Amino acid sequence: MAEDVSVAIHERACLETFSRDIYPRRSPAVLRGLDLGPATRLWSADYLKEKGRDRNVKLHVCPTERMDFISKNFVYKTLPFDEFVTRASRTVQTDFFICKEEKYYLRSLGDDPRKDVADIATQFTELAEDIWIPQLFPQERIFSSVFRIASAGIHLWTHYDIMDNLLIQVNGRKRVVLFRPSDALYLYLSGDKSAVLNIDEPDLTKYPLFTQAVKHVCYLEPGDILFIPALWFHNVLSLDFGVAVNVFWKHLEDKFYDPRDTYGNKDLVPAARALQISERAIKALQEMPEEYCDFFARQLVSRIQTKCYASSSN
């Protein structure tokens, strides 16, 4: 396995420092010591229940700690917010859907997920007043602000996002492992997700190329912010019952983003079009005998590498 790399930590980074020294590098960075308002002091489980009350929320319930979005080893359920927080903050449940040890994960949604994006100021107005989101990017480019709450021990699958984002850790601790976009070939992707669930003890007979992927690791404490550049794969382990806010913004022109995408996780419009074309190309190649299919497929791959790969990825 390749040696792990520690994500750089920056103390009290202002807008000028972020814009000049951090953002242009297009690498993850932990921002520490910024003033996030009273949320880091107030957002206990009891306080969250008092402010969120009985608003219904849709959440993931998983019988194990390791969530798998490819095989869908979890179920979606709806609970009043205060009841959800009560369950998520426990390690063993008295009331449960699947089993006593089940884990809970909330990724907030818009009021109508088909047309509304997540916005903590809209869905959780009183709680939004407690958190001060650092002005490190153009405010008019904000896409969504996602409220996240997770049970201790829950492990989210490795995936990428198409927008830059800040993961603001308000309460609890997280371990985040990231991989460069150029490591995509080693992660055994299914869409935007990696099939390698156990990144700590991977099955190398099934995923031998994973040894070439380099882990960029950081541990987030309450009050820390992780800058995750678009396309960087990330895998998140909640070490404690944790509360976070994720802010996504559009750093490219609007034309690149699918206007129907309320989650912010659809591939860019040209990429989606290219993937559709590639599926047709694969079907056309498979019409030929194996020897010819292999020959012309290698030509196509070589052409894509020559024309599209960044020089630093070769």
N, C-alpha and C positions, 0 to 999 in steps of 0.2 A: 504494500500500500504506500502511496505517496505520503510524504510528511505533511502534517497539518500546518496551516498558516493562521496566525492570530490576526483578527480584524483590528485595524488601527483604532485607537481611542483618542478623541480630541476633547480637551477640557474647555468648556465655556466658548464654543465656537459661535461667533457672531455671523451675521449675514455676509459680511465682506469676506471673512475667512472661509465660510462654506462655499461661496461663489468662486473664490479665487483658488483655494488650495484643495478643496475636497471634491466638489461636484465635477469639475472637469476631468478628474481621474477615472470616473466611471467605475469605481470600486466601492464596496461596502465600507461604512465607517460608523463607529459608535460615537455619539455626541453626548457628552456627560456634563452635568453641572448647569444646565439651562433651567430657567424658571418656568415651570409648567403650571403654576397656580396652585390652589389649595387641594387639587385632586389627589396628589400623592399623599397628602395627610388625611384626607377625608374618606377616600373610597374603600372603606372596610365593607365586608359582606352586609353588616347591619345597615350601614348608611345607604348602600346601593338598593337594598330592599325597600327602605323608607322612601327613597326618591323615585325608584322605578315602579313601585307598587304592583298592581295587578295587570299591567299591560301585557297582552299575550305576545310571546316571542316564539319563533320557529327555530329549533335547535337540532344539533346532531347528538344522538345517544349511541354510544359504542360499548359493547360488552368487554372490550379489552382496551389497553392503553394505546395501542398502535392503530391509528385509523388508516384505512385503505380506501382511497376514492376510486380506484380501478375496479376492485371486486365489490365495493360498497358493503363493507362489513359493519355498517352502522344503519340506524333508521332515523328518519326525520320525525320529530314530535313537537307538539305545541304545549307550552306551559305558561301560566302567569309568571311575569318576570321575577317577582319576589320568591315564588316557589322554586323557580329554576336556580336562582342564586343560592338558596338554602341547600339544594341538592348538589350543585357544583362545588360548593365549599366543603362538603363532606367527603370522607373516603369510603364510607359504607352507608348504603341507603336503607331506610326503613320502608319508603315507598319507591317503587322502581317499575320500569317498563320491561327490562330484560333480565337483569340479575342484580344482586346487592352491590356488586363491585363496578357497576356500569359507570362510564365517564361521560361528561357533558361538555359540549362546545357550542358557543354562540358566535355566529358571524352575522351581525345585524344586517337587515335588508331594508329597502325602501318600503314605504307604506303599501304601494302596489309594485311588487318586484318586477312586473312585466314592463313598467314604464318609469318607475322612480328609482333613483340611486340611493344608497345608504347615506344618511346625513345625520350625525349625532345631534346636531342642533335642532333637527326636526323630530326625530324619533325619541330622543331622550333630552328634552329641552333643559330640565333642571340640572341634570348631570353635566351637560355641555357648558353650563355657566362656570363650572369648577375648573375646567382645564383650559390652559392657554397654549394654543398650538403655535410653535415658533414660526415666524414669518421668514422662511428660508427659500421661498419660491413665489412666483407671481400668483397672487390670490385669485385672479380671474381665471387661472388655469386649473384650479382645484376640480377634481372629478367627483371624489367621494370621501367621506370620513366614516370609517367602519368601526363600530364598537365591538370588541372581542372579549369574551370571558371564557376561561377554560378550567376544567378540573385539574388538580395536581396530577402530574404523571402522564397527561395525554400527549400523544406524539403525532403531529400532523405530517402528512405525506410531503415529499419533495416536489416542488412545482416552481414555475416561473410566472411572473406577471408582465404585462406589456407596458405598464406605466411605472415611472419612478414613484417611490413611496417612502414615507417615514413610518416606522413602527415605534410608537410611543408606549413604553412600558410604564404603566402607572402604579400597579400593585403586583407583588409577586416577582419571581425570577424566571427567566427563560434561558435555555441554551439554543442558539441559532447556528446552524451549519449551512454555509453557502457554497455554491459551485459556480465557476465562471460559465458564461454562455457557451464558450468554446469547448466545454466538457460535455456538451449534449450527447456526443457519440458514445460516451461511457456510462450514461445514466439509464439506458434502456427505456426510452420514452414511449408513453402512450398518450398522444396529444400533448398537453402541457405538464403531464405528471410522470414521475419516474416509477418504474415497476420495482425498484430496489427499496423495499420498505425498511429493512433493518440496515441502516447505514453504518452502525457500529460493529455488527458481526454479519456482514453480507454473505450470501451463499455464492461463493466464487466459482462453484461448478456451474451454476446457472447464470451468473453475471461476471464472467472473468475480466471483462474490460473495466469493471468498476475500480479496479486497483489503480487505474491511470487517472482517475478523477481526484482533484486536489480539494481537500476540505478547508474552507476558510471559517474559522470558529470564533464565536464570541459568546459571552455570558452577560445577559442584561439584568441589571439591578433596577429597583423602582426608581423612576426618574430618568432612566437612560432612554436614548433615542437611537434607533438603528436606521441609517440611510441604506435602502436597498435599491440599487439602480435597476431599471427595466432589464428583463431577460436573465438576471442572475437567479439561479435556482436556489431555493431556501427550504430548509427542513427545521421545524420548530418543536422543541420539547419544553413543556411547562413544568418547571421544577416545583412550583407551588400553585395553589389556587391563584389565578392571575387575571388581571384586567389590563387591557391595552386599547389604544386607539390607533388605527391605521389610516393615514392620509395619503391618497393617491392624487397625482396631478398629471395633466397632459403636457408632455415636454416636446411633442412633435405637433405638426400642423393638424388641424381637425380632420382634414381629408383622409388621414391614415386610419382613423378610428371608426369602427362600425357604430353608426348612430343609434342602433337598436340595442346596443350592449349596455345593460344597466349594472352588470357586475364588474365590468372592466377587465374581463379575462378572455375575451375573444381575440384571436390573432388579428394583427393589422390587416386591413382590407387587401393590400397587394399580396401579403403572405398567404391569406386564405385563398386568394385566386390562384396563386402559384401551387399551393397544395392540391387544389382541385385538378389543375392541369397535370400535376405529377401522377395523380391516380389514373388519369386517362393514359398517360405515357406508359405506366407500368402495365396496364391491361393490353396496350398495343404490343409492347415487348414480349409479353407472355403468349402472344399468338404464334410466335416463332418457335422452332425447335430449340432445345435447351442451349446448345452450343452457340447459336446465333443470338438468342436472348441475352446470354452472358456477355458476349462480345460487344453488342450495341449498348447494353446497360453500362458497361465499363466506360464506353465512350461518353455516354451521357453524364455519368458521375464526374469524369475528368473535366468535361466542359463546364459543369457547374462549379467545380473547385477552382478552375482557372478564372472564370468570369465573376464569381460571387464571393469566394472566401476572402476575408480580410487577410492582409499579409502577415499580421501577427498571429493568425490562427493556423497558418500552414505548418 
